[in-house]
Amino acid sequence: MNYYRHIDRSEIQFDFLTHRPEKDDYDDEIISLGGKVYYAPRLYPQNYISYFLFMKKFFKEHPEYKIMHSHIDPMSYLPLKAGMKNGVPIRIAHSHNTSIDKDMKYWLKMYYRERITGVATDFLACGDEAGKFLFKGKDFKVIPNAIDKSAFIFDNEVRKEKRKMLGITDEVVFGHIGRLSYQKNHRFLIEIFSEITKLMNNVILLVIGVGEKEQEIKQLVHEKGLDARVKFLGKRTDVNELYQAMDAFVMPSFFEGVPVVGVEAQFSKLPCFFSDRVPKEVAFCENTYFIPLDAAADEWAKIITEKMNLTSRENNVIQDNKYDIEESYITLQNYYLDLAQRL
């Protein structure tokens, strides 16, 4: 969406096919920008027959689509295979991760990972490690996970207002943004925060996101007696403002591609603490740190509290950065225009 908002839509138009039967957050905005949204069956194994029948009918009704660009990691095998079977000449697989979530589809995803290069014609990745993971032995192009940095630049008035709204006064605020899933390692996040409370008295943790692990993590917070210190904020549309309310960003993920939230947090000039499973190519600020995931929670807490820099975040705008959409959208735009020459 960041690229779609900035790309020259007189030259290139995005239409979206999503694997859910209902409207979602961006649909109205997409339509307002001239795009179309289509709703395919969910990619559950029990739906595969109906999915491929849907895709066959879709491509028969829409022969105008000559380029597909799929962003669902190993699962991109399925739409790209459907595109190949139905004559779509250019089929882009885009890698956004460096591992596979250990959910019910884990073994299927492993199978698709081995075969994705047989159904895609072109290969993109959010970072070098993500490309090497999904496209073993293949050449790929890196397209950064760029954002509109202007929405994230520190604003002290926004900070005051947002903290007031959250009932926060002088507390030191740690933040995490991400789906409550295995990948993001929220159990360890809570363990780390529990250790931080032993080193600092006046602290709050903001957990932003929803997911299948939500109740499990809330129960862990309760068991550790942290209910008053951990705020679960759910799914939010004001994330850019919530960064302003934080004093540090913590992300102990099991794996990542190049996390957009890590980019956003750095543009907000937050000290960031990532696990060493997060690719170092995300870092562009000096107060960004990588901590071994096998380090104990109390060691994480010690490093975080020692490295935190609570000096002013004002008047410190980052310039000329590949993660700035104003710098990077032209890369994807030119890539598409080059692909069109093959048609």
Backbone hydrogen bonds, N-H to C=O, Kabsch-Sander energy under -0.5 kcal/mol:
donor,donor_aa,acceptor,acceptor_aa,energy
5,R,1,M,-2.4
6,H,2,N,-0.8
6,H,3,Y,-0.8
7,I,3,Y,-2.4
9,R,7,I,-1.1
11,E,8,D,-1.5
12,I,8,D,-2.3
16,F,36,K,-3.0
18,T,16,F,-0.5
18,T,38,Y,-2.7
20,R,18,T,-1.3
27,D,24,D,-1.2
30,I,26,Y,-2.7
31,I,27,D,-2.3
32,S,28,D,-2.2
33,L,29,E,-1.4
33,L,30,I,-0.5
34,G,31,I,-1.5
35,G,30,I,-2.6
38,Y,16,F,-3.0
40,A,18,T,-2.8
40,A,38,Y,-0.6
44,Y,42,R,-1.8
47,N,44,Y,-2.5
48,Y,45,P,-1.4
51,Y,47,N,-2.9
52,F,48,Y,-2.5
53,L,49,I,-2.0
54,F,50,S,-2.4
55,M,51,Y,-2.6
56,K,52,F,-2.1
57,K,53,L,-2.1
58,F,54,F,-2.8
59,F,55,M,-2.6
60,K,56,K,-1.6
61,E,57,K,-2.1
62,H,58,F,-1.4
65,Y,62,H,-1.3
66,K,64,E,-0.8
68,M,90,I,-2.4
70,S,92,I,-2.9
73,D,94,H,-0.9
75,M,72,I,-1.5
76,S,73,D,-2.3
77,Y,74,P,-1.9
78,L,75,M,-1.5
80,L,76,S,-2.3
81,K,77,Y,-2.1
82,A,78,L,-2.2
83,G,79,P,-2.5
84,M,80,L,-2.5
85,K,81,K,-2.6
86,N,82,A,-1.3
87,G,84,M,-1.4
88,V,83,G,-2.9
90,I,66,K,-1.8
91,R,89,P,-0.5
92,I,68,M,-3.2
93,A,122,D,-2.4
94,H,70,S,-1.9
95,S,124,L,-2.6
103,D,101,D,-1.9
106,Y,103,D,-1.8
109,K,105,K,-2.8
110,M,106,Y,-2.2
111,Y,107,W,-2.0
112,Y,108,L,-2.6
113,R,109,K,-2.6
114,E,110,M,-1.5
115,R,111,Y,-0.7
115,R,112,Y,-0.8
116,I,112,Y,-1.3
118,G,115,R,-1.6
119,V,116,I,-1.4
120,A,116,I,-1.6
121,T,91,R,-2.7
122,D,91,R,-1.8
124,L,93,A,-2.7
125,A,141,K,-1.9
126,C,95,S,-2.2
131,G,127,G,-2.0
132,K,128,D,-2.2
133,F,129,E,-1.8
134,L,130,A,-1.8
135,F,131,G,-2.4
138,K,135,F,-2.6
141,K,123,F,-2.1
143,I,125,A,-2.6
143,I,141,K,-0.5
146,A,144,P,-2.1
147,I,323,Y,-2.9
149,K,147,I,-1.1
151,A,148,D,-1.6
152,F,149,K,-2.1
153,I,149,K,-0.9
159,R,155,D,-2.2
160,K,156,N,-2.4
161,E,157,E,-2.3
162,K,158,V,-2.9
163,R,159,R,-2.5
164,K,160,K,-2.0
165,M,161,E,-2.2
166,L,162,K,-1.8
167,G,164,K,-1.2
168,I,163,R,-3.4
172,V,202,N,-2.9
173,V,171,E,-0.5
174,F,172,V,-0.6
174,F,204,I,-3.1
175,G,248,A,-2.1
176,H,206,L,-1.9
178,G,208,I,-2.5
180,L,210,V,-1.4
181,S,179,R,-2.0
184,K,181,S,-0.7
185,N,181,S,-0.7
185,N,182,Y,-1.5
186,H,181,S,-0.6
189,L,185,N,-1.6
190,I,186,H,-2.4
191,E,187,R,-1.9
192,I,188,F,-2.8
193,F,189,L,-2.5
194,S,190,I,-2.6
195,E,191,E,-1.7
196,I,192,I,-2.1
197,T,193,F,-2.1
198,K,195,E,-0.9
199,L,195,E,-0.6
199,L,196,I,-1.5
200,M,196,I,-2.4
203,V,201,N,-1.3
204,I,172,V,-2.4
205,L,229,R,-2.8
206,L,174,F,-2.9
207,V,205,L,-0.6
207,V,231,K,-2.8
208,I,176,H,-2.6
208,I,206,L,-0.6
209,G,207,V,-0.5
209,G,234,G,-1.4
213,K,180,L,-2.7
214,E,211,G,-1.7
217,I,213,K,-2.4
218,K,214,E,-2.4
219,Q,215,Q,-2.2
220,L,216,E,-1.8
221,V,217,I,-2.3
222,H,218,K,-2.1
223,E,219,Q,-2.5
224,K,220,L,-1.7
225,G,222,H,-1.5
226,L,221,V,-2.6
229,R,226,L,-1.6
230,V,226,L,-1.6
231,K,205,L,-3.0
231,K,229,R,-0.5
232,F,230,V,-0.6
233,L,207,V,-2.6
233,L,231,K,-0.7
234,G,207,V,-0.7
241,E,238,D,-1.0
242,L,238,D,-1.8
243,Y,239,V,-1.8
244,Q,240,N,-0.6
245,A,241,E,-0.9
246,M,242,L,-0.8
246,M,243,Y,-0.9
247,D,173,V,-3.5
248,A,173,V,-1.3
249,F,271,P,-2.6
250,V,175,G,-2.6
251,M,273,F,-3.0
253,S,251,M,-0.7
254,F,183,Q,-2.8
255,F,183,Q,-0.7
256,E,277,R,-0.7
257,G,96,H,-0.5
263,V,259,P,-1.4
264,E,260,V,-2.8
265,A,261,V,-2.6
266,Q,262,G,-1.5
267,F,263,V,-2.2
268,S,264,E,-1.4
269,K,266,Q,-2.0
270,L,265,A,-2.2
272,C,287,N,-2.0
273,F,249,F,-2.6
274,F,272,C,-0.5
274,F,289,Y,-3.0
275,S,251,M,-1.9
276,D,291,I,-1.6
278,V,275,S,-1.7
282,V,279,P,-1.8
283,A,280,K,-1.7
288,T,285,C,-0.9
289,Y,272,C,-2.9
291,I,274,F,-3.0
295,A,292,P,-1.6
300,W,296,A,-2.1
301,A,297,A,-2.5
302,K,298,D,-2.0
303,I,299,E,-2.5
304,I,300,W,-2.9
305,T,301,A,-2.5
306,E,302,K,-1.8
307,K,303,I,-2.4
308,M,304,I,-1.8
310,L,308,M,-0.6
324,D,321,N,-1.9
325,I,147,I,-3.5
325,I,323,Y,-0.6
327,E,324,D,-1.7
328,S,324,D,-1.7
329,Y,325,I,-2.5
331,T,328,S,-1.4
332,L,328,S,-1.0
333,Q,329,Y,-2.4
334,N,330,I,-2.7
335,Y,331,T,-1.7
336,Y,332,L,-2.4
337,L,333,Q,-2.1
338,D,334,N,-2.2
339,L,335,Y,-2.2
340,A,336,Y,-2.3
341,Q,337,L,-0.7
341,Q,338,D,-0.8
342,R,339,L,-2.1
343,L,340,A,-1.1
